[in-house]
Structure formats: C-alpha cells, structure tokens
Amino acid sequence: MNLPKLRSEQPGQASVLIAGCSDDSTTAHTQTVLKLGHRVFHWASEQAIPEIVTDQNWNLAICGPQLSASQIHKIAESATELSRILWIDQSSIPHELRKLTLPLTAESASEQQATSIRQSIELSLLHEERDDWRRRFTSQLFRDLVCRSEAMQTLQTQLLDEADKSTPLLLIGPPGADDRQIVWTLHQSGSRVDHPCLTIDCESYSSTAFEQELFQYRDEGDEQSPPLLEQVDGGTLLLKNPHSLSQTLQKKLIRFLESPAISRPDSHSLRYINIRWCFSFSTEQWPDRQSPLSRYLEERNDLTPLGIPALKDRRDDLRELIRKSLSEHAVRAAQLPPVLSADAWQLLEQYDWPGNEQQMHRVLSQITHLTSSSTISSEVIAPWLESDNLHNESGLGLMSLADMERQLIEATFNRFAGNRERTAQALGIGLRTLSGKLRQYGYPPRGGPGSNRRSAQETTEESARRAA
C-alpha cells in the first residue's frame, strides 16, 4: 500500500513522543516516524519524566498500555492546542483525555497505524502553520499598537475577536489612555477598513454643536452638506467622554442606536446608517448612574467591555512607546530624535505616568521642542516630569509655550538650589540666556541678595495675578 505524500514528510519539523509501549511496538513506530524525517523521543514506564514532556514542545504522543494513570495525566497536561495524542489502548484512558485514538487496539505495527501517525503529524503541523500565519498577520495589523506586555497582548486578542462585529464597543481605561489608537487599530483590522474612522471628544463640544454636527444637514451655498453620521456611513465612530453630553442628547443617541436612520431634507425617505459605534469612558466615569447612555450600554447583552491598561502596568511596552513618541515629535520638529542616556531611560521606564499616554506624549514633545541638546540625561527630564505633575494638579488646563518654559526653568533652578551653572547645563542653554530668563521672571541679578529665589511679596503678587 502506497501512503499519500503529505506535508509531514518535510524533515525535522515534528517532535514525536513514544511512551508506555512494548519494545517491538516502540521500534516499529520509531521506524515509521524516522522514515518521515521527524524526531523521536522515548519514555518507558519505569523511566523519569523526559524533558520533552515538561517543556511542552511535542507535536504527537503515541501512548501505550504500560503508562500509569499519573503518567497519562502528565502527558495530557503538557499537551497544547497543537499537540495530538494517539492512544493504542483506549480502555485505560479517561474519556475526557481521548483526543485521538489509533484504529487498532493491538500494539503491533500496521499500515493503518502508520497512516494514523502520518495524518496526526500532518494535522499538528498544519495547526502550527496556521498559528504562525496568524501571529505574522496579527503583528502586521497591530504594527501601530505596542503589545509586548501581557496586558496589551490580552487586549490585542480581544480586539481580534471584536474586529468584524457590528455591535457597539465599550472601552474603559485610565485618564489619558490612547483609546483613539486602539479604535484605529480595530478599524484597520476589520471589514470596515475602506470606510472612514472618526474620533470625537464630546467634552470639546456643546450639546447643541454636537447635535448639529452629527444629525443635521447644513447649507453650503447651493448645496447641502450631509451630517457626520452620513459621512461616516460604513465606518467607525469613537465618542470619547459621552457622559458630558446632555441627557436629552444621550437619549437621542440611544434612539439612533436602536433605529439607525436619518431623514433627508429633500425627500420623505429615510437613510439607514451602518456605523460601528465605540464609546470610551475613563475608569472614574464608568459606570455613571446619572448618564442614560451609560445605563443603556451597561444593560446591553451583546456588549463586551474592553479594559485599557495603564502605562504603569505596561512596563514591557514603555521603551518602544517612548522611542516611537520621540521619533514622531522629532519628525514634526524637522530634526533628529534626541538620544537618551542610560539614566534617562531608567527614569522614564520607572516613572508611573499617572497621565498615561497623554502625559507621556506631552512631556516628550516638550523635551524634543524645547531642549537643544542632542543627548538628554535624567537631570534634563526630571524637571519636565515635576512641571507636568504641577500642571496636572493645578487644574489650569492648557498652558502657553512660554508658561511651560517658565515652569521648566523655575523647577530646574529650584532643583539645583539656585546654582545657575548646573541649571543652564541641565537645560542645555547658555548661562547668559538663563540669567536673562530669570531676570524676566523677577529674580534679582546674579550675586545680589536673594538672587537664587524670588521675594515672598513678588511670589504672592504673581500668584494673585494668575488666580485672577
């Protein structure tokens, strides 16, 4: 009988474990596997557990009747999704462990058993090839999303499962999380890739402006501009912070989710809109019992909330995220990315980033645009982190570039106890430039009384002016 030539004949691809078989059976099955060009490992019932079992790296196990119950369970526990097990005597095998059974109960080798071995190896290798293809395909789809950490790999798996669904998606993460990049990646990996993907931060709109933008046609000369819902038809729409909308508008959104149609002003017909809705809430906002939309999403049975991990839980991703962010900001500034010293890397990677990606991008942007040195040390970065934290805690909102520069200079100046040389060196600016800046901020000339600090009256007056 001529056996069919299968992919399993490619040499050295599979590892086969033969365990608990008689000497004759072990010899016969070994010859079958070796003829196919694969590796063979033996486990006699009296021997210690072989390394191949504990390493979980085998494709096929041929198990005979001499195995004990504990050995049978050890092999079953080490099996992966790619592994196949052929039980020669299935009478001694628990039902839940019977993945695949040889057609004959006898231990003697036969062409039927050889065929089963070949087909089992082929099946395992095909699954291995499929998983390898899926890994390469996933890495290509998620090339813009850094997923080295376990938390992000879990999220990546969930996004793959959600990619081609049409039900609304709920994202819950810490303040400052990059939900826009996550939704863009989801959009790119699904069937809506040829249609628009739009992000709207509801906190940036009044409810009236939001309603006009999404639902109403606008006159533009002789033509009417369609609402955003019509423009995004077939694509993906992310609404950030939807809890900030008025309850009336939230209820209108709910009605649209239940019946996604808008009426056209030039006819009595309705146009049905096909949009993949994504809603993003921070962990501080979810669930919001006062929000009709929050309650509606929470009650939907077809909705799976996806948690976005904080940067402090993504330590394995930080180096690549920082390098990527520095490169992007350098491109915008038309300059080469700065080089970080070893202590700078250590500081950035050990920092908790309470503002997550938003804070990281803001700090690295400031460093790239406002630091002239090509090599950046931890002494340069530390004041930016302190300044950014003060900015976040003060609740002042957006600051001008001059305000950010002032906060950095003053924080660095205080950090070095008024030492102008060390401050200028850390900031990467000249001593004369620093002295001029300090003079603008109300510091006395160098060497005079109080030249390393501002007077209490000036500080009080400045604080009062800013508060006003």
N, C-alpha and C positions, 0 to 999 in steps of 0.2 A: 504493500500500500504506500503510495507516494503522498507524503504530507504536503499541504499547501505551503507555499513560500510566503511567510508573513514578515512584518517589520521586526519581529522579535529576533530574527536571525542576525541583525546587526550586532557585532561582537561587543561584549563587555558592558552592555547597557544595564542589565538587571542583576540583582543580587538575590539568590535563592537559598533559603534555609531548609535543610532536610533534618527533621527531628523525630526521634522515637520510632524509627523504622528498623526492621531487621537488616542484617549485613547485606543480604542478597538484594533486598529492595533498595537500600541506600546506594549500592553500587549501580543498579540499573537506572535509578532516577538521576544519579550523578552523571552517568554517561549521556543521558538524554539532554540534560541541561548544558553539559560541556560541548556537545555537538552543536548546540545553538549558539555557542560562543559567550555564555554568561558565567558569572561567578557562583561558586557553590560553597556553602558553609554547613558543617555537620554539628548535630547536637545529640549525642547518645544520652539515654535516660539517666545514666549514673554520673555524667559529667556536670561540671559547674555551668552556670548560665553563660553562654557565649556573648562576646561584646556586641555582636550584630543585633541581638535581641534588645539589649539595654539602650543601644544607640538609635533604635527605631529607623533603620535605613535599609530595610529589606523590601523587595517587591513581592516575593512569593514565598510562602512556607508550606512545605509538604510534611504533614504531621501523621505519624503512625500510631498504632495502638499501645506502644510502650511508654507513652508520656503519662506522667501523673497529673492529677487534677490541678495542682498548683502550677505545673509547667504549662499546661494548656492555657490557664488564665494569664500566665506571664506572657505567652505569645500573643494572646488576644489583646492584652493591654498595650503591647508595643506596636500593634497594627495601626497604620494610618489610613487615610482615605485612599491612598494609592496602593495599599497592600492587599494581597489576595491570599487566602488560606485554603489549601486542599486537604480535607480530612479523609484519610484512607478508610478508617473505621468510624463511621459517624454514630454508632450506637453508644459510644462512651463520651460523646461531645454534647454539652448542653445545647438546647435548641437555639438560644439567642446567639451562640457563637458560630453557628454554621453559615459562614459566608458563602462557601462554595465547596461542593463535595465531589470527589472523584467518582466516576460512574461505576467502578467495581469496588467491592469491599475487600477483596483479596489483595495481599501485598505484592503479588507477582507483577512484574512489569508487563505492559501490553501496549499495543499501538493506540488503543483508546486512551489509556492513561497518558501516553506521550503527547497525544493531541490535546488533552485537557491541560497539561503543563504548558504547552506552547500557547494555547489560547489565553491562559491565565496571565502569563508573562506579557503577551501582547496587550491585553486589557489594561494591565497596570502601567505599561509604558505609554499607552495612548492617553490615559488619565494624567500621567506625568507631563506629557507633551501639552495637553490641554491646559493644565495649571501653569506651566511655564509660559505658554502663549498669553494666558490671562494676566499673568504678572507683568509681562512686557507691555501688553495692551493697556493695563491699568497705569503703569508708570508713565506711559506716553500721555494718557488722558489727564493724569494728575501731575503733570510736569510743573505746573504753576503753583501747586499746593505742596508745601513741605510736609512730608508724612513719615519722618524717621521714627518719631516717638510712638510708643504703644497706643497712647490716647488718640493720636491722629490716624493711625492705621485702623483703629476701630471705627472712627468716623468715616474713613475712606470706604470701608466695607459697607457701611450703612448708606453712603451716598450712591454706591454702585447699585444697591438694591432699590433705591428710590429714583434712579435716573430716568426710567421710562414710564413712571407712574404719572397720572394726571391729577391726583388729589393734592390738596394744599399741603405745604411743607412748613413745619414749625421748627424754628431754630432758637435755642435758648443758650445764652452764653454770658460771660462776664462783660462788664462795660469795656468798650474799646476793642472787642474781638472783631476779627476781619471776616464778618459774615458775607460781605459782598464778594470776596474772592471765593468763598465756599459755594455760593449760589452760582457764580460764573462757571466754576468747575463742573457743577452738577449740570448746568445748561449745556456745556460743551460736550459732555459725555452721554447725552440723551438724544432722542429723536428730534428735539426742537432746535438743534444747533444752527439750522439755516434761517431761524427767525430771531427777532430782537430779544435782548436780555437787558432789563432796565432796573435800576435801583432808585427808590425814592425814600428819603428820610422824612417821615411825617412831621418831625419836630421843626423842620425848616419851612413848613407851610402853615398858613392859617387854614382852618377847616373850609372856609369859603373858597380860597385859592385852590386848595386840594380838590374840591368837588368840581370846580370849573375845569381844572387841568385833566381830570380823569374822565368825566362824564359828558361834558358839554362841547358842542361844536362851536368854533369861533370864526367870525367873519374876517377874511383877509383879502380885501379888495373885492374882486368879482367872484372869488372862490371861498369855500368854507373849509377850514382846517379841521380834520377829524380829531376827536378826543384821544388821549393817550391809550385808553383801553382798546380802541380800534387799531391804533398804530402798532400795538404790541401783540395783536392777534396772532396766535400760533406760537408765541414765545413764552418768556418767563418774566415775572414781575416780582421784585422783592420790596416789601414795605417794612422799613425799619421803624421801630417805636410807634406802632399803630395805636397804642393806648393813648397817645397825645391828641388824637382826633376827637371831635365832639361825639357824644353818644348818638346823636341823630345821624351823623355821617357813618359811624360804625355800623348802625343798624341798616343803613342803605347798602353798605358793603356786604353785609350778611345776606341781604335780599339778592344782591347781584351774584353772590357765590351760589345761592340756591337756584337762581334762574339767570344765567349769564347772557343777557340780551340787552341791547340798547336800541332806542328808536331813532330813525333818521329823520331830520327835519324836512327833507324834500319828498317824503313818502310816508305812508301809513304802515310800512313794513318794519319788522324787527330784524336786527342783525345779531346773530348769536356769536359770541366771542369765546374762543378757546385759549385760555391762558393758564399757565402753571403758576399758581399763587404761592409765594413764600413770605412768611411773616417772621420777623426777628424781634425777640424780646430779650432784655437783659435779665439775669437771674434776680435782680432786685425788683423787676416789674412783673415777673410771672410767678404764680397766677395773680391777676388783678381782678378781684371780685366786682369792682365797680365798672369794669370795662365789658360791655356787651360782646365785643369781638373776642376777648379773652375767654369768656364763659362759653361762647359758641365753639371755639376751637377745642377747648378742653372736653366738650361733650361729644365731639365727632369720633366715631368708632374707627374711621379709616385713616386717622391721623397718627403718625408716629413722631413724637418729639425727638429731635436730634440735639444732643448737648455739645456745645463748642468748648473745648478745654481751654483753661487759662494758660498763659505763657509759662507760669511757674511749674505747670505740670507737663511742659513740653521741653525739658532741658536738652533732649537729644536733637531738637529742631533748631535751637537758638543760633548756633554758629552759622548754619546755612541761611536762616532768616536774616541775620544781621548782615552777612556778606551780600545777600541779594538786595537788601534795602539800601546799603551803601552804594552799590553799583547803580541802582535806579536813580538815586539822588545825584550821583556824580554825573550821570548822563544828562540830567536836566540842567545841571550847572556847567555843562560842557567842559568837564575836567576829569582827570583820572581819579579813580576811587582812592581814598586815603588808606594808608597801611596802618593796621592796629598792632601795637606792641603786645607782648605776651601778657603783661599785667592789665592792659586794656581789655583783652579778650576775657581774662579771668573775671574782671569786674562786671562786664556786660553779661556774661553767662551765669554768674552767681546772683545777679540782681533779680528781684522778684517781679518787676514790671507790673505794678498794680493797675496801670492803664492799658496793659496788654499791647496788641499790635499798634494801636493808635498812638500810644505813648512812645513805643519803640521807633516808629517811623518819624514822629515829631522830633525826638531827641537826635536821631541820626541825621535828619535833614538839617537841623541847626548846626551840628558838628561839621557837616560837609560844606555848608554855605558860609559859615562864619569863622572857621578855623583855617588859617593859611598854611599851617604846617602839613607836610606830606605824610609824616608819621605821627600818629596820635597815641599818647600814653594815657594811663588811668588818671593822672593828675589833670589832664585836659577834660576828660569825660565826666569825672565826679561832680564838678560844679554844675554841669548841664543837668545831671540827674537831680541834684539838690534843687536847682532852679525850677525844673519841671514839676517836682513834687510840691514846691511852694505855690506854683501857679495853679496846680490842681486843687490844693487845699483852700486857696483863697477864693475860688469860685468866680474869678474875674472874667472868665470866658476867653475869647481870642485876644491876643496881645499884638501890638505892632512889633516890627523887627527891631526898632530902637529900644522898646521896653525889654525884649528878650535879651538884647545885647547888654543892656544895663544890669539886668538881673544876673547874667553870667559874670560880668566883670566884678560886681559887688560881692557875689557869693565867693568867687575865687580870691578876691582881695581879703575878705574876712577869713577864708580858709587858711591863708598864709600869714595871718596876724599882721596885716599891713605891710608886708615885705613886698616892695614894688618889683624888684628884680625877679623874684620867684613867680610873682603873679604874671608879669609880662612873658616870662619863659613858658609858663603853663598854658597861657592863652595863645602863644605863638605870634605876639605882636611886639612892636618896639617899645622901649621904656618911655620914649617921648610921647608916643601915641597913647599909652596908658595914662601918663600924667595928665595929658590933655583931656581925656575922658573923665578922669576923677575930678578934675577942676570943673568940668561941666556939671557933674553931679553934686557939687558943693563941698568937696573935700579941700582943706587948706593946702597951700603949696608944700612941696616936699621939704621936710626938715623943720617946718613950723610946728607950733603946738597943735596937737590933735590931728596931725597930717595923715594918720592912719585910721581915723574914724571921723564921723560926722558929729556935729554938735547935737545934743538932745533936742534943742529948740528947732533946728533945721529938720531933723528927722520927724518931730511931731508935726511941724507945719506941712511937710511933704505928705505925710500920711493923711492929714486932714484934707489936703487938696485932692488926693486920689480918692478918698472916700466920698468927697463931694461930687 
